[in-house]
Amino acid sequence: MGVAVGAAIALGDLLSGQRFYWAAIGAFVVFQGTSNTEEQVGKALSRIVGTIVGIVVGSYLVDLIGPHAAAWMIVIILASVLLGLYLQRADYAFFVIGITVMVSQLYAELGDFKQLAAVQRLEETAIGAAVAAVVVVAVLPLHASRVARVALRGYLAAMASLLRRAYAALGGEEEGRRLPCCKTIPGH
């Protein structure tokens, strides 16, 4: 993650020193809630697609309600975030769409909404997500089968330890062998 975020910051700064953080965020979130390369690359693609759709929808809604329509802006922000949160289980892109629509509304309310900034956000997000995808494939790929093997090995080790302790607690082992992998705990 450090390699991806560092590279995204460097490339994002080249594109826009003022908004490089979008690239850093784009790279960072690809690693959150994912456990293998396939999920990470899929999340990177969902982030890019969600940003594109969110910019289109957000721009349309900004134009539709116009400036200084605070009541409608609040309704749009709440609806987009709630729908994004609700639908993110179906695809992460829905969450990104909701957040991007919300950001569009907030920038419009602050008087800072410009098509150029929206395009720049897409470029920065795409840089961050693409860098993260390249890093997960090239630097430290985590294949689902390996992740499953490691998880299964850890689960089986924990179960074996639990069964040894339960057997020892029932008097199945001598006092000195009760917890062979741990320090002896007084009174146990």
MARBA-3410 file (N, C-alpha, C, O; in Angstrom, 1 decimal):
188
0.8,-1.2,0.0,0.0,0.0,0.0,0.9,1.2,0.0,0.6,2.2,-0.7 ~ 2.0,1.2,0.7,2.9,2.4,0.8,3.5,2.7,-0.6,3.6,3.9,-0.9 ~ 3.8,1.7,-1.3,4.4,1.9,-2.7,3.3,2.5,-3.5,3.6,3.5,-4.3 ~ 2.1,2.0,-3.5,1.0,2.5,-4.3,0.7,4.0,-4.0,0.5,4.8,-4.9 ~ 0.5,4.2,-2.7,0.1,5.6,-2.3,1.3,6.6,-2.6,1.0,7.7,-3.0
2.5,6.2,-2.3,3.6,7.1,-2.6,3.7,7.4,-4.1,3.9,8.6,-4.5 ~ 3.6,6.4,-5.0,3.6,6.6,-6.4,2.4,7.5,-6.9,2.5,8.3,-7.7 ~ 1.2,7.2,-6.3,0.1,8.0,-6.6,0.2,9.5,-6.2,-0.2,10.4,-7.0 ~ 0.8,9.7,-5.1,1.1,11.1,-4.7,2.0,11.8,-5.6,1.8,12.9,-6.0 ~ 3.1,11.1,-6.0,4.1,11.7,-6.9,3.4,12.0,-8.3,3.6,13.1,-8.8
2.7,11.0,-8.8,2.0,11.3,-10.1,0.9,12.3,-10.0,0.7,13.1,-10.9 ~ 0.1,12.2,-9.0,-1.0,13.1,-8.8,-0.4,14.6,-8.6,-1.1,15.5,-9.1 ~ 0.7,14.7,-8.0,1.3,16.0,-7.8,1.8,16.6,-9.2,1.7,17.8,-9.4 ~ 2.2,15.7,-10.0,2.6,16.2,-11.4,1.4,16.7,-12.2,1.5,17.7,-12.9 ~ 0.3,16.0,-12.0,-0.9,16.5,-12.7,-1.5,17.7,-12.1,-1.9,18.7,-12.8
-1.6,17.7,-10.7,-2.2,18.9,-10.0,-1.7,18.9,-8.6,-2.1,18.1,-7.8 ~ -0.8,19.9,-8.4,-0.2,20.0,-7.0,-1.3,20.4,-6.0,-1.1,20.1,-4.8 ~ -2.4,21.0,-6.4,-3.4,21.4,-5.5,-4.3,20.3,-5.1,-4.8,20.3,-4.0 ~ -4.6,19.3,-6.0,-5.5,18.2,-5.7,-4.9,16.8,-5.8,-5.6,15.9,-6.2 ~ -3.6,16.7,-5.5,-3.0,15.4,-5.6,-3.6,14.4,-4.7,-3.4,13.2,-4.9
-4.2,14.9,-3.6,-4.8,14.0,-2.6,-5.8,13.0,-3.2,-6.1,12.0,-2.6 ~ -6.5,13.4,-4.3,-7.5,12.5,-4.9,-6.8,11.3,-5.4,-7.3,10.2,-5.3 ~ -5.6,11.4,-5.9,-4.8,10.2,-6.4,-4.4,9.4,-5.2,-4.5,8.1,-5.3 ~ -4.0,10.0,-4.1,-3.6,9.3,-2.9,-4.8,8.5,-2.4,-4.7,7.3,-2.0 ~ -5.9,9.2,-2.3,-7.1,8.5,-1.8,-7.5,7.4,-2.7,-7.9,6.3,-2.3
-7.4,7.6,-4.1,-7.8,6.6,-5.0,-6.9,5.3,-4.9,-7.5,4.2,-5.0 ~ -5.7,5.5,-4.6,-4.8,4.3,-4.4,-5.1,3.7,-3.0,-5.1,2.5,-2.9 ~ -5.3,4.5,-2.0,-5.4,4.0,-0.6,-6.7,3.1,-0.5,-6.6,2.0,0.1 ~ -7.8,3.5,-1.0,-9.1,2.8,-0.8,-9.1,1.5,-1.6,-9.9,0.6,-1.2 ~ -8.3,1.3,-2.6,-8.3,0.1,-3.3,-7.9,-1.1,-2.4,-8.3,-2.2,-2.6
-7.1,-0.8,-1.4,-6.6,-1.8,-0.5,-7.5,-2.1,0.7,-7.4,-3.1,1.4 ~ -8.5,-1.2,0.9,-9.4,-1.3,2.1,-10.5,-2.3,1.8,-11.2,-2.2,0.8 ~ -10.6,-3.3,2.6,-11.7,-4.3,2.5,-11.5,-5.3,1.4,-12.4,-6.0,0.9 ~ -10.3,-5.4,0.9,-9.9,-6.4,-0.1,-8.9,-7.4,0.4,-8.1,-7.0,1.3 ~ -8.9,-8.6,-0.1,-8.0,-9.6,0.5,-7.1,-10.2,-0.6,-6.2,-11.0,-0.2
-7.3,-9.9,-1.8,-6.5,-10.5,-2.9,-6.4,-9.7,-4.1,-7.1,-8.7,-4.2 ~ -5.5,-10.0,-5.0,-5.3,-9.2,-6.2,-6.5,-9.0,-7.0,-6.8,-7.9,-7.5 ~ -7.3,-10.0,-7.2,-8.5,-9.9,-8.0,-9.5,-8.9,-7.5,-10.0,-8.1,-8.2 ~ -9.7,-8.9,-6.2,-10.6,-8.0,-5.5,-10.0,-6.6,-5.6,-10.8,-5.6,-5.8 ~ -8.7,-6.4,-5.5,-8.1,-5.1,-5.5,-8.2,-4.5,-6.9,-8.5,-3.3,-7.0
-7.9,-5.3,-7.9,-8.0,-4.8,-9.3,-9.5,-4.4,-9.6,-9.8,-3.4,-10.2 ~ -10.4,-5.3,-9.2,-11.8,-5.0,-9.4,-12.3,-3.8,-8.7,-13.1,-3.0,-9.2 ~ -11.8,-3.5,-7.5,-12.2,-2.3,-6.8,-11.6,-1.1,-7.4,-12.2,0.0,-7.5 ~ -10.4,-1.2,-8.0,-9.8,-0.1,-8.7,-10.6,0.3,-9.9,-10.9,1.4,-10.2 ~ -11.1,-0.7,-10.7,-11.9,-0.5,-11.8,-13.3,0.1,-11.4,-13.8,1.0,-12.1
-13.8,-0.4,-10.3,-15.1,0.1,-9.8,-14.9,1.6,-9.4,-15.9,2.4,-9.6 ~ -13.8,1.9,-8.9,-13.6,3.3,-8.4,-13.5,4.2,-9.6,-14.1,5.3,-9.6 ~ -12.9,3.8,-10.7,-12.8,4.6,-11.9,-14.2,4.8,-12.6,-14.6,5.9,-12.9 ~ -14.9,3.6,-12.7,-16.2,3.7,-13.3,-17.2,4.5,-12.5,-18.0,5.3,-13.0 ~ -17.1,4.3,-11.2,-18.0,5.0,-10.3,-17.8,6.5,-10.3,-18.7,7.3,-10.2
-16.5,6.9,-10.4,-16.1,8.3,-10.5,-16.7,8.9,-11.8,-17.2,10.0,-11.8 ~ -16.5,8.2,-12.9,-17.0,8.7,-14.2,-18.6,8.9,-14.1,-19.1,10.0,-14.5 ~ -19.3,7.9,-13.7,-20.7,8.0,-13.6,-21.1,9.1,-12.6,-22.0,9.9,-12.8 ~ -20.4,9.1,-11.5,-20.7,10.1,-10.4,-20.5,11.5,-10.9,-21.3,12.4,-10.6 ~ -19.5,11.8,-11.7,-19.3,13.1,-12.3,-20.4,13.5,-13.3,-20.8,14.6,-13.2
-20.8,12.5,-14.1,-21.8,12.8,-15.1,-23.1,13.1,-14.3,-23.8,14.1,-14.6 ~ -23.5,12.3,-13.4,-24.8,12.5,-12.6,-24.7,13.7,-11.8,-25.6,14.5,-11.7 ~ -23.5,13.9,-11.1,-23.4,15.1,-10.2,-23.4,16.4,-11.0,-24.0,17.3,-10.6 ~ -22.8,16.4,-12.2,-22.8,17.6,-13.0,-24.2,17.9,-13.5,-24.6,19.1,-13.5 ~ -24.9,16.9,-13.9,-26.3,17.0,-14.4,-27.2,17.6,-13.2,-27.9,18.5,-13.4
-27.0,17.1,-12.0,-27.8,17.6,-10.9,-27.4,19.0,-10.5,-28.3,19.7,-10.1 ~ -26.2,19.3,-10.6,-25.7,20.7,-10.3,-26.4,21.6,-11.3,-26.9,22.7,-10.9 ~ -26.4,21.3,-12.5,-27.0,22.1,-13.6,-28.5,22.2,-13.4,-29.1,23.2,-13.6 ~ -29.1,21.0,-13.0,-30.6,21.0,-12.8,-31.1,21.8,-11.7,-32.0,22.6,-11.9 ~ -30.5,21.8,-10.5,-31.0,22.5,-9.4,-30.4,24.0,-9.3,-31.0,24.8,-8.6
-29.3,24.2,-10.0,-28.8,25.6,-10.0,-28.1,25.9,-8.7,-28.1,25.1,-7.8 ~ -27.5,27.1,-8.7,-26.8,27.5,-7.5,-27.7,27.9,-6.4,-28.8,28.4,-6.6 ~ -27.3,27.7,-5.2,-28.0,28.2,-4.0,-29.4,27.6,-3.8,-30.3,28.3,-3.3 ~ -29.5,26.4,-4.1,-30.8,25.7,-3.8,-30.5,24.7,-2.7,-30.4,23.5,-2.9 ~ -30.3,25.3,-1.5,-29.8,24.5,-0.4,-30.7,23.3,0.0,-30.2,22.2,0.3
-32.0,23.5,-0.1,-32.9,22.4,0.3,-32.7,21.2,-0.6,-32.6,20.1,-0.2 ~ -32.7,21.5,-1.9,-32.5,20.4,-2.9,-31.1,19.8,-2.8,-31.0,18.6,-3.0 ~ -30.1,20.6,-2.5,-28.8,20.1,-2.4,-28.7,19.1,-1.2,-28.1,18.0,-1.4 ~ -29.3,19.4,-0.1,-29.4,18.5,1.0,-30.1,17.2,0.7,-29.6,16.1,1.0 ~ -31.2,17.3,0.0,-31.9,16.1,-0.4,-31.0,15.2,-1.3,-31.0,14.0,-1.2
-30.4,15.9,-2.3,-29.5,15.1,-3.2,-28.4,14.5,-2.5,-28.0,13.3,-2.8 ~ -27.7,15.2,-1.6,-26.6,14.7,-0.8,-27.1,13.5,0.0,-26.4,12.4,0.0 ~ -28.1,13.6,0.7,-28.6,12.5,1.6,-29.0,11.3,0.7,-28.7,10.2,1.0 ~ -29.7,11.6,-0.4,-30.2,10.4,-1.2,-29.0,9.7,-1.9,-29.0,8.5,-1.9 ~ -28.0,10.5,-2.4,-26.9,9.9,-3.0,-26.0,9.1,-2.1,-25.6,8.0,-2.4
-25.8,9.6,-0.9,-25.0,8.9,0.1,-25.7,7.7,0.6,-25.1,6.6,0.7 ~ -27.0,7.8,0.9,-27.7,6.6,1.4,-27.8,5.5,0.3,-27.7,4.4,0.6 ~ -28.1,5.9,-0.9,-28.2,4.9,-2.0,-26.8,4.3,-2.2,-26.7,3.1,-2.4 ~ -25.7,5.1,-2.2,-24.4,4.6,-2.3,-24.0,3.6,-1.2,-23.5,2.5,-1.5 ~ -24.4,3.9,0.0,-24.1,3.0,1.1,-24.9,1.7,1.0,-24.4,0.6,1.2
-26.2,1.9,0.6,-27.1,0.7,0.5,-26.6,-0.2,-0.6,-26.7,-1.4,-0.5 ~ -26.3,0.3,-1.8,-25.9,-0.5,-3.0,-24.5,-0.9,-3.1,-24.1,-1.7,-4.0 ~ -23.6,-0.5,-2.1,-22.2,-0.8,-2.2,-22.0,-2.3,-2.1,-21.0,-2.8,-2.6 ~ -22.9,-3.0,-1.5,-22.8,-4.5,-1.4,-22.9,-5.1,-2.8,-22.3,-6.2,-3.1 ~ -23.7,-4.5,-3.6,-23.8,-5.0,-5.0,-22.6,-4.7,-5.8,-22.1,-5.6,-6.5
-22.1,-3.5,-5.7,-20.8,-3.1,-6.3,-20.3,-1.9,-5.7,-21.1,-0.9,-5.4 ~ -19.0,-1.8,-5.5,-18.4,-0.7,-4.8,-18.6,0.6,-5.7,-18.6,1.7,-5.1 ~ -18.8,0.4,-7.0,-19.0,1.6,-7.9,-20.2,2.5,-7.4,-20.1,3.7,-7.6 ~ -21.2,1.8,-6.9,-22.4,2.6,-6.4,-22.0,3.5,-5.3,-22.5,4.7,-5.2 ~ -21.2,3.0,-4.4,-20.7,3.9,-3.3,-19.9,5.1,-3.8,-20.1,6.2,-3.4
-19.1,4.8,-4.8,-18.3,5.9,-5.4,-19.2,6.9,-6.1,-18.9,8.1,-6.0 ~ -20.2,6.4,-6.8,-21.1,7.3,-7.5,-21.8,8.2,-6.4,-21.8,9.5,-6.6 ~ -22.3,7.7,-5.3,-22.9,8.5,-4.3,-22.0,9.5,-3.7,-22.4,10.7,-3.5 ~ -20.8,9.1,-3.4,-19.8,10.1,-2.8,-19.5,11.2,-3.8,-19.4,12.3,-3.5 ~ -19.3,10.8,-5.1,-18.9,11.8,-6.1,-20.1,12.8,-6.4,-19.8,14.0,-6.6
-21.3,12.3,-6.4,-22.5,13.2,-6.5,-22.5,14.1,-5.3,-22.7,15.3,-5.4 ~ -22.3,13.6,-4.1,-22.2,14.5,-2.9,-21.2,15.5,-3.0,-21.4,16.7,-2.7 ~ -19.9,15.1,-3.4,-18.8,16.1,-3.6,-19.2,17.2,-4.6,-18.9,18.4,-4.4 ~ -19.8,16.8,-5.7,-20.3,17.8,-6.7,-21.2,18.8,-6.1,-21.1,20.0,-6.4 ~ -22.1,18.3,-5.3,-23.1,19.2,-4.7,-22.4,20.2,-3.7,-22.7,21.4,-3.6
-21.5,19.6,-2.9,-20.8,20.5,-2.0,-19.9,21.5,-2.7,-19.9,22.7,-2.3 ~ -19.2,21.1,-3.7,-18.4,22.1,-4.5,-19.3,23.2,-5.1,-18.9,24.3,-5.2 ~ -20.5,22.8,-5.6,-21.4,23.8,-6.2,-21.8,24.7,-5.1,-21.9,25.9,-5.4 ~ -22.1,24.3,-3.9,-22.6,25.1,-2.9,-21.5,26.1,-2.4,-21.8,27.2,-2.1 ~ -20.2,25.6,-2.5,-19.1,26.5,-2.1,-18.7,27.4,-3.3,-17.8,28.3,-3.1
-19.3,27.3,-4.4,-19.0,28.1,-5.6,-17.7,27.7,-6.3,-17.2,28.4,-7.0 ~ -17.3,26.4,-6.0,-16.1,26.0,-6.6,-16.3,24.8,-7.6,-15.3,24.1,-8.0 ~ -17.5,24.6,-8.0,-17.8,23.5,-9.0,-17.5,24.0,-10.4,-18.1,24.9,-10.9 ~ -16.5,23.3,-11.0,-16.2,23.6,-12.4,-16.0,22.3,-13.1,-15.6,21.3,-12.5 ~ -16.3,22.3,-14.4,-16.1,21.0,-15.1,-14.7,20.6,-15.2,-14.4,19.4,-15.2
-13.8,21.6,-15.2,-12.4,21.3,-15.2,-11.9,20.6,-13.9,-11.2,19.6,-14.0 ~ -12.5,21.0,-12.8,-12.2,20.3,-11.5,-12.7,18.9,-11.5,-12.1,18.0,-11.0 ~ -13.9,18.7,-12.1,-14.5,17.4,-12.2,-13.6,16.5,-13.0,-13.4,15.3,-12.7 ~ -13.2,17.0,-14.2,-12.3,16.2,-15.0,-11.0,15.9,-14.3,-10.5,14.8,-14.4 ~ -10.5,16.9,-13.6,-9.2,16.7,-12.9,-9.4,15.6,-11.8,-8.5,14.8,-11.5
-10.6,15.6,-11.1,-10.8,14.6,-10.1,-10.8,13.2,-10.7,-10.3,12.3,-10.2 ~ -11.4,13.1,-11.9,-11.4,11.8,-12.6,-10.0,11.4,-13.0,-9.6,10.2,-12.8 ~ -9.2,12.3,-13.5,-7.8,12.0,-13.8,-7.0,11.6,-12.6,-6.3,10.6,-12.6 ~ -7.2,12.3,-11.5,-6.4,12.0,-10.3,-6.9,10.6,-9.7,-6.1,9.8,-9.3 ~ -8.2,10.4,-9.7,-8.7,9.1,-9.2,-8.2,8.0,-10.1,-7.9,6.9,-9.6
-8.3,8.2,-11.4,-7.8,7.1,-12.3,-6.3,6.9,-12.1,-5.9,5.7,-12.1 ~ -5.5,7.9,-11.9,-4.1,7.7,-11.6,-3.9,6.8,-10.3,-3.2,5.9,-10.3 ~ -4.6,7.2,-9.3,-4.5,6.5,-8.0,-4.9,5.0,-8.1,-4.2,4.1,-7.7 ~ -6.1,4.8,-8.7,-6.6,3.5,-8.9,-5.7,2.6,-9.8,-5.4,1.5,-9.5 ~ -5.2,3.2,-10.9,-4.4,2.5,-11.8,-3.0,2.1,-11.2,-2.5,1.0,-11.4
-2.5,3.1,-10.5,-1.2,2.8,-9.8,-1.4,1.7,-8.8,-0.6,0.8,-8.7 ~ -2.5,1.7,-8.0,-2.8,0.6,-7.1,-2.9,-0.7,-7.8,-2.4,-1.7,-7.3 ~ -3.6,-0.7,-8.9,-3.8,-2.0,-9.6,-2.5,-2.5,-10.1,-2.2,-3.7,-10.0 ~ -1.6,-1.7,-10.7,-0.3,-2.1,-11.1,0.5,-2.6,-10.0,1.2,-3.7,-10.1 ~ 0.5,-1.9,-8.9,1.3,-2.4,-7.7,0.8,-3.7,-7.2,1.6,-4.6,-6.9
-0.5,-3.9,-7.1,-1.0,-5.2,-6.6,-0.7,-6.4,-7.5,-0.5,-7.5,-7.1 ~ -0.6,-6.1,-8.8,-0.2,-7.1,-9.7,1.3,-7.4,-9.8,1.7,-8.5,-9.9 ~ 2.0,-6.3,-9.7,3.5,-6.4,-10.0,4.3,-6.6,-8.7,5.3,-7.3,-8.7 ~ 4.0,-5.9,-7.6,4.8,-5.8,-6.5,4.6,-7.0,-5.5,5.5,-7.7,-5.2 ~ 3.3,-7.1,-5.1,3.0,-8.1,-4.1,1.6,-8.7,-4.3,0.7,-8.5,-3.6
1.5,-9.6,-5.4,0.2,-10.1,-5.7,-0.2,-11.1,-4.6,0.6,-12.0,-4.2 ~ -1.5,-11.0,-4.2,-2.1,-12.0,-3.3,-3.2,-12.7,-4.0,-4.3,-12.2,-4.2 ~ -2.9,-13.9,-4.3,-3.9,-14.8,-5.1,-4.9,-15.4,-4.1,-4.5,-15.7,-2.9 ~ -6.1,-15.5,-4.5,-7.2,-16.0,-3.6,-6.8,-17.3,-3.0,-7.1,-17.6,-1.8 ~ -6.3,-18.2,-3.8,-5.9,-19.6,-3.2,-4.9,-19.5,-2.1,-5.0,-20.2,-1.2
-3.9,-18.6,-2.3,-2.9,-18.5,-1.2,-3.5,-17.9,0.1,-3.3,-18.3,1.2 ~ -4.4,-16.9,-0.1,-5.0,-16.2,1.0,-5.9,-17.3,1.7,-5.9,-17.3,3.0 ~ -6.6,-18.1,1.0,-7.5,-19.1,1.6,-6.6,-20.2,2.3,-7.0,-20.6,3.4 ~ -5.5,-20.6,1.8,-4.6,-21.6,2.4,-4.1,-21.0,3.7,-4.0,-21.7,4.7 ~ -3.6,-19.8,3.7,-3.1,-19.2,5.0,-4.2,-19.0,6.0,-4.0,-19.3,7.2
-5.4,-18.6,5.6,-6.5,-18.5,6.5,-6.9,-19.9,7.1,-7.1,-20.0,8.3 ~ -6.9,-20.9,6.2,-7.3,-22.2,6.7,-6.2,-22.8,7.7,-6.6,-23.4,8.7 ~ -4.9,-22.5,7.4,-3.9,-23.0,8.3,-4.0,-22.3,9.6,-3.9,-23.0,10.7 ~ -4.3,-21.0,9.7,-4.5,-20.3,10.9,-5.7,-20.8,11.7,-5.7,-20.9,12.9 ~ -6.8,-21.1,10.9,-8.0,-21.6,11.6,-7.8,-22.9,12.2,-8.1,-23.2,13.3
-7.1,-23.8,11.5,-6.8,-25.2,12.0,-5.9,-25.1,13.2,-6.0,-25.9,14.1 ~ -4.9,-24.2,13.2,-4.0,-24.1,14.3,-4.7,-23.6,15.5,-4.5,-24.1,16.6 ~ -5.6,-22.7,15.4,-6.4,-22.2,16.5,-7.4,-23.2,17.0,-7.5,-23.4,18.2 ~ -8.0,-24.0,16.1,-8.8,-25.1,16.6,-8.0,-26.2,17.3,-8.5,-26.7,18.4 ~ -6.9,-26.5,16.9,-6.0,-27.5,17.5,-5.6,-27.0,18.9,-5.7,-27.8,19.9
-5.3,-25.7,19.0,-5.0,-25.2,20.3,-6.2,-25.2,21.3,-6.0,-25.5,22.4 ~ -7.3,-24.8,20.8,-8.5,-24.9,21.6,-8.8,-26.3,22.0,-9.2,-26.5,23.2 ~ -8.7,-27.3,21.2,-9.0,-28.7,21.5,-8.0,-29.2,22.6,-8.3,-29.9,23.5 ~ -6.7,-28.8,22.4,-5.7,-29.2,23.4,-6.0,-28.6,24.8,-5.9,-29.3,25.8 ~ -6.4,-27.3,24.8,-6.7,-26.7,26.1,-8.0,-27.3,26.7,-8.0,-27.5,27.9
-9.0,-27.6,25.9,-10.2,-28.2,26.4,-9.9,-29.6,26.9,-10.4,-30.0,28.0 ~ -9.1,-30.4,26.3,-8.7,-31.7,26.7,-7.9,-31.6,28.0,-8.2,-32.4,28.9 ~ -7.0,-30.6,28.1,-6.2,-30.5,29.3,-7.1,-30.0,30.5,-6.9,-30.5,31.6 ~ -8.1,-29.2,30.2,-9.0,-28.7,31.3,-9.9,-29.8,31.8,-10.3,-29.8,33.0 ~ -10.1,-30.8,31.0,-10.9,-32.0,31.4,-10.1,-33.0,32.1,-10.6,-34.1,32.5
-8.8,-32.7,32.3,-7.9,-33.6,33.0,-7.2,-34.6,32.1,-6.7,-35.6,32.5 ~ -7.2,-34.4,30.8,-6.7,-35.3,29.9,-5.2,-35.2,29.7,-4.6,-36.1,29.1 ~ -4.5,-34.3,30.3,-3.1,-34.1,30.2,-2.5,-33.8,31.6,-3.3,-33.4,32.5 ~ -1.2,-34.0,31.8,-0.6,-33.7,33.0,-0.6,-32.2,33.2,-0.7,-31.4,32.2 ~ -0.3,-31.7,34.4,-0.3,-30.3,34.7,0.7,-29.5,33.9,0.5,-28.4,33.4
1.9,-30.1,33.8,3.0,-29.4,33.1,2.8,-29.3,31.6,3.5,-28.5,31.0 ~ 2.0,-30.1,31.0,1.8,-30.1,29.6,0.5,-29.5,29.2,0.1,-29.5,28.0 ~ -0.2,-28.8,30.1,-1.5,-28.3,29.8,-1.5,-27.2,28.7,-2.3,-27.3,27.8 ~ -0.6,-26.3,28.7,-0.5,-25.3,27.6,0.9,-25.3,27.0,1.8,-24.5,27.4 ~ 1.2,-26.3,26.2,2.6,-26.4,25.7,3.2,-25.2,24.9,4.4,-25.0,24.8
2.3,-24.5,24.3,2.7,-23.3,23.5,2.8,-22.0,24.2,3.2,-21.0,23.7 ~ 2.3,-22.0,25.5,2.1,-20.8,26.2,2.9,-20.9,27.5,3.2,-22.0,28.0 ~ 3.1,-19.7,28.2,3.7,-19.7,29.5,2.7,-20.2,30.5,1.5,-20.0,30.3 ~ 3.1,-20.9,31.5,2.2,-21.4,32.5,1.6,-20.2,33.3,2.3,-19.3,33.7 ~ 0.3,-20.3,33.4,-0.5,-19.2,34.1,-0.8,-19.7,35.4,-1.5,-20.7,35.6
-0.4,-19.0,36.5,-0.7,-19.5,37.9,-2.2,-19.6,38.1,-3.0,-18.8,37.7 ~ -2.6,-20.8,38.7,-4.0,-21.0,39.0,-4.7,-21.7,37.9,-5.9,-21.9,38.0 ~ -4.1,-22.0,36.8,-4.8,-22.6,35.6,-4.2,-23.9,35.3,-4.6,-24.6,34.4
END
